[in-house]
């Protein structure tokens, strides 16, 4: 019975100071948990449908933190104005989200690459999950007012220079929807697409820091994604649950259950599973 009236967690650090037991030994960033708490504290009349919508939330606390710092440093250009007005949501039709990601990548490359080496930083960003799993450690440096990483320029002057260069190219600021191809776990691309073992492309909205996570990265020479593959919402006073699984319940290519749930998962729909009494007990 916490004072807040709820319990919220999203792979964030739960190891309170002085705790004798550490339930999370490798926590991720706190942004998603903060967003959950923010939403829960905004009202007290939640329904199952509201929680389902919460799981699809695309607002990024990470982006809000960065934009508080970056907004006054953005150049007076078309791309700068688009990013300045961005609502920090990763909606599929967002023009600001891809610009923010471009700027964030440029900040990481310039600030850390100047010390670790440009090729090292490029490899970490393009061929490893380091920035996907441990991005909060880099954020803490970039969001600090002062750091030795910023060098003699200081944070604002350096960021202003990096942002100007990142937003200067003629690349369009049109929406760019993330997509993935769901590949067979063993066969991958070894068979022709027409055999139907793979499925896609499938839209993957969101970012590393949104409740509806959507992150694409490479590791071990393979493209991979980071997203909640199973959604589950239930009222503990009822004998039912609303669920959806990305894919189907069978891994057999020619089963009618193969790929059965992909479209519902991508669209944010779910199915209701009802547990009916059997022999006087619930099953």
NORSULJO-V857279 format. One record per residue. N is the residue number from 1. RES is the residue in one small letter. PHI is phi in radians with two decimals (999 if undefined). OMEGA is omega in whole degrees, -180 to 180 (999 if undefined). NEAR is the number of other ideal C-beta (glycine too) atoms within 8 Angstrom. Layout:
BEGIN
N/RES/PHI/OMEGA/NEAR ; N/RES/PHI/OMEGA/NEAR
END
This chain:
BEGIN
1/x/999/180/1 ; 2/x/-1.17/-180/6 ; 3/x/-0.97/-178/3 ; 4/x/-1.21/-178/7 ; 5/x/1.54/179/5 ; 6/x/-2.64/174/7 ; 7/x/-2.08/-178/4 ; 8/x/-2.35/-179/8 ; 9/x/-2.71/178/7 ; 10/x/-2.64/-180/9 ; 11/x/1.10/-180/8 ; 12/x/-1.55/-177/12 ; 13/x/-1.24/177/6 ; 14/x/-1.94/-178/8 ; 15/x/-1.53/-177/8 ; 16/x/-1.17/180/5 ; 17/x/-0.98/178/3 ; 18/x/1.49/-179/4 ; 19/x/-1.16/-180/7 ; 20/x/-1.42/180/3 ; 21/x/-2.07/179/4 ; 22/x/-1.82/-176/6 ; 23/x/-1.25/-179/5 ; 24/x/-2.15/-177/10 ; 25/x/-1.66/179/4 ; 26/x/-2.54/-175/4 ; 27/x/-1.23/173/10 ; 28/x/-1.65/-177/9 ; 29/x/-1.09/-178/11 ; 30/x/-1.49/-171/9 ; 31/x/-1.02/-177/12 ; 32/x/-1.18/177/16 ; 33/x/-1.14/178/12 ; 34/x/-1.11/179/9 ; 35/x/-1.16/177/14 ; 36/x/-1.06/-180/12 ; 37/x/-1.10/179/11 ; 38/x/-1.04/180/9 ; 39/x/-1.20/-179/9 ; 40/x/-1.11/-179/10 ; 41/x/-1.31/-175/6 ; 42/x/-1.37/-178/5 ; 43/x/-2.88/180/4 ; 44/x/-2.36/-179/4 ; 45/x/-2.08/-175/4 ; 46/x/-1.24/175/7 ; 47/x/-2.11/176/6 ; 48/x/-0.99/-179/9 ; 49/x/-1.13/178/6 ; 50/x/-1.13/180/8 ; 51/x/-1.19/176/10 ; 52/x/-1.11/178/13 ; 53/x/-1.17/178/8 ; 54/x/-1.06/180/10 ; 55/x/-1.09/-179/12 ; 56/x/-1.78/-176/9 ; 57/x/-1.11/-175/11 ; 58/x/-2.07/177/12 ; 59/x/-1.52/-174/10 ; 60/x/-1.92/174/14 ; 61/x/-1.16/177/12 ; 62/x/-1.00/-180/13 ; 63/x/-1.09/179/13 ; 64/x/-1.06/-180/10 ; 65/x/-1.08/-179/11 ; 66/x/-1.17/-177/13 ; 67/x/-1.16/174/12 ; 68/x/-1.05/179/7 ; 69/x/-1.50/-171/10 ; 70/x/-1.42/-172/12 ; 71/x/-0.92/180/8 ; 72/x/-1.27/-177/4 ; 73/x/-1.77/-176/9 ; 74/x/-1.23/180/12 ; 75/x/-1.23/177/10 ; 76/x/-1.48/-180/5 ; 77/x/-2.41/-180/8 ; 78/x/-1.06/180/6 ; 79/x/-1.13/178/10 ; 80/x/-1.09/180/12 ; 81/x/-1.22/177/10 ; 82/x/-1.08/-179/12 ; 83/x/-1.21/-180/15 ; 84/x/-1.08/-177/8 ; 85/x/-1.61/-176/7 ; 86/x/-1.09/-178/15 ; 87/x/-1.60/177/6 ; 88/x/1.14/175/9 ; 89/x/-1.94/-180/10 ; 90/x/-1.68/177/11 ; 91/x/-1.15/-179/8 ; 92/x/-0.98/-179/7 ; 93/x/-1.70/-178/5 ; 94/x/-1.26/173/11 ; 95/x/-1.61/-177/11 ; 96/x/-1.39/-176/13 ; 97/x/-1.03/179/14 ; 98/x/-1.13/177/11 ; 99/x/-1.19/178/14 ; 100/x/-1.09/180/13 ; 101/x/-1.10/177/9 ; 102/x/-1.11/-180/11 ; 103/x/-1.18/-180/14 ; 104/x/-1.10/178/9 ; 105/x/-1.10/179/10 ; 106/x/-1.16/178/12 ; 107/x/-1.10/180/11 ; 108/x/-1.08/-177/14 ; 109/x/-1.16/-177/12 ; 110/x/-1.29/-174/10 ; 111/x/-1.17/-176/14 ; 112/x/-1.52/179/12 ; 113/x/-1.18/-180/13 ; 114/x/-1.20/180/7 ; 115/x/-1.80/-176/7 ; 116/x/-1.43/-175/6 ; 117/x/1.91/-177/7 ; 118/x/-1.07/-179/8 ; 119/x/-1.18/178/6 ; 120/x/-1.09/-178/9 ; 121/x/-1.17/179/13 ; 122/x/-1.13/179/10 ; 123/x/-1.14/179/9 ; 124/x/-1.04/-177/10 ; 125/x/-1.34/-170/12 ; 126/x/-1.79/-174/7 ; 127/x/-2.28/-180/8 ; 128/x/-2.42/176/11 ; 129/x/-1.58/-175/9 ; 130/x/-1.00/-178/8 ; 131/x/-1.31/176/12 ; 132/x/-1.38/-176/10 ; 133/x/-1.56/-171/7 ; 134/x/-2.07/-175/8 ; 135/x/-1.10/-178/12 ; 136/x/-1.11/179/10 ; 137/x/-1.15/176/7 ; 138/x/-1.28/179/11 ; 139/x/-1.04/-178/12 ; 140/x/-1.05/176/8 ; 141/x/-1.29/-175/11 ; 142/x/-1.14/-178/10 ; 143/x/-1.56/178/8 ; 144/x/-1.28/179/8 ; 145/x/-1.22/179/3 ; 146/x/-2.37/178/6 ; 147/x/-2.84/177/7 ; 148/x/-1.11/180/4 ; 149/x/-1.13/-177/8 ; 150/x/-1.39/178/10 ; 151/x/1.19/-176/8 ; 152/x/-1.16/180/3 ; 153/x/-1.15/-171/8 ; 154/x/1.45/-173/9 ; 155/x/-1.12/-172/12 ; 156/x/-1.12/-179/7 ; 157/x/-1.11/-179/8 ; 158/x/-1.19/179/13 ; 159/x/-1.07/-179/12 ; 160/x/-1.05/178/10 ; 161/x/-1.13/-179/9 ; 162/x/-1.14/-179/13 ; 163/x/-1.14/179/15 ; 164/x/-1.06/180/9 ; 165/x/-1.22/-177/8 ; 166/x/-1.19/-177/11 ; 167/x/-1.71/-178/15 ; 168/x/-1.39/-178/7 ; 169/x/-0.97/-177/5 ; 170/x/-1.34/-180/3 ; 171/x/-0.98/-176/5 ; 172/x/-1.18/175/4 ; 173/x/-1.78/179/10 ; 174/x/-1.18/179/5 ; 175/x/-0.97/179/9 ; 176/x/-2.28/-176/5 ; 177/x/-1.40/175/7 ; 178/x/-1.25/178/10 ; 179/x/-2.45/176/9 ; 180/x/-2.31/171/11 ; 181/x/-1.90/178/9 ; 182/x/-1.40/-174/11 ; 183/x/-1.75/176/9 ; 184/x/-1.03/-171/9 ; 185/x/-1.08/-179/6 ; 186/x/-1.78/-173/4 ; 187/x/-1.50/178/9 ; 188/x/0.95/-179/8 ; 189/x/-1.71/-174/6 ; 190/x/-1.28/-178/4 ; 191/x/-1.98/178/8 ; 192/x/-1.04/-177/4 ; 193/x/-1.07/-175/6 ; 194/x/-1.17/178/4 ; 195/x/-1.28/172/7 ; 196/x/1.42/178/7 ; 197/x/-1.29/178/8 ; 198/x/-1.81/-179/10 ; 199/x/-2.46/177/8 ; 200/x/2.54/8/8 ; 201/x/-1.31/179/6 ; 202/x/-2.03/179/11 ; 203/x/-1.11/179/9 ; 204/x/-2.28/-179/11 ; 205/x/-1.19/174/11 ; 206/x/1.78/-180/13 ; 207/x/-2.51/179/13 ; 208/x/-1.09/-170/10 ; 209/x/-2.02/178/12 ; 210/x/-1.65/179/15 ; 211/x/-1.03/172/13 ; 212/x/-1.48/-175/12 ; 213/x/-1.11/176/13 ; 214/x/-2.68/-177/14 ; 215/x/-2.34/178/11 ; 216/x/-2.03/-179/10 ; 217/x/-2.63/178/12 ; 218/x/-2.05/174/10 ; 219/x/-2.73/-178/9 ; 220/x/1.07/180/4 ; 221/x/1.36/-178/5 ; 222/x/-2.16/174/7 ; 223/x/-1.39/-179/7 ; 224/x/-2.33/-180/9 ; 225/x/-2.27/-180/10 ; 226/x/-2.22/-177/11 ; 227/x/-2.78/176/11 ; 228/x/-1.17/-176/7 ; 229/x/-1.54/-177/7 ; 230/x/-2.31/177/8 ; 231/x/-2.01/-175/11 ; 232/x/-2.54/176/7 ; 233/x/-2.35/179/11 ; 234/x/-2.60/169/9 ; 235/x/-1.70/-174/6 ; 236/x/-1.15/176/4 ; 237/x/-1.54/-179/3 ; 238/x/-2.00/-180/6 ; 239/x/-1.78/179/7 ; 240/x/-2.74/179/10 ; 241/x/-2.63/175/9 ; 242/x/-1.74/-174/14 ; 243/x/-2.39/170/11 ; 244/x/-2.72/-179/12 ; 245/x/-2.15/178/10 ; 246/x/-1.21/-174/11 ; 247/x/1.94/180/11 ; 248/x/-2.17/-178/11 ; 249/x/-1.50/178/6 ; 250/x/-2.14/176/8 ; 251/x/-1.69/179/4 ; 252/x/-1.53/-173/7 ; 253/x/-0.90/-174/8 ; 254/x/-1.69/172/4 ; 255/x/-1.38/179/8 ; 256/x/-1.22/179/4 ; 257/x/-1.63/179/8 ; 258/x/-1.23/-180/12 ; 259/x/1.17/-170/8 ; 260/x/-1.09/-172/10 ; 261/x/-1.74/-173/13 ; 262/x/-1.09/-177/13 ; 263/x/-1.10/178/6 ; 264/x/-1.13/179/10 ; 265/x/-1.07/-179/14 ; 266/x/-1.15/-178/9 ; 267/x/-1.52/-179/6 ; 268/x/1.42/178/8 ; 269/x/-1.57/178/7 ; 270/x/-2.50/175/11 ; 271/x/-2.03/180/9 ; 272/x/-1.74/176/7 ; 273/x/-1.79/-177/8 ; 274/x/-1.90/178/6 ; 275/x/-1.74/-175/8 ; 276/x/-1.73/179/7 ; 277/x/-1.08/175/8 ; 278/x/-2.44/-179/7 ; 279/x/1.00/176/4 ; 280/x/1.42/179/4 ; 281/x/-2.20/178/6 ; 282/x/-1.43/180/7 ; 283/x/-2.27/999/6
END
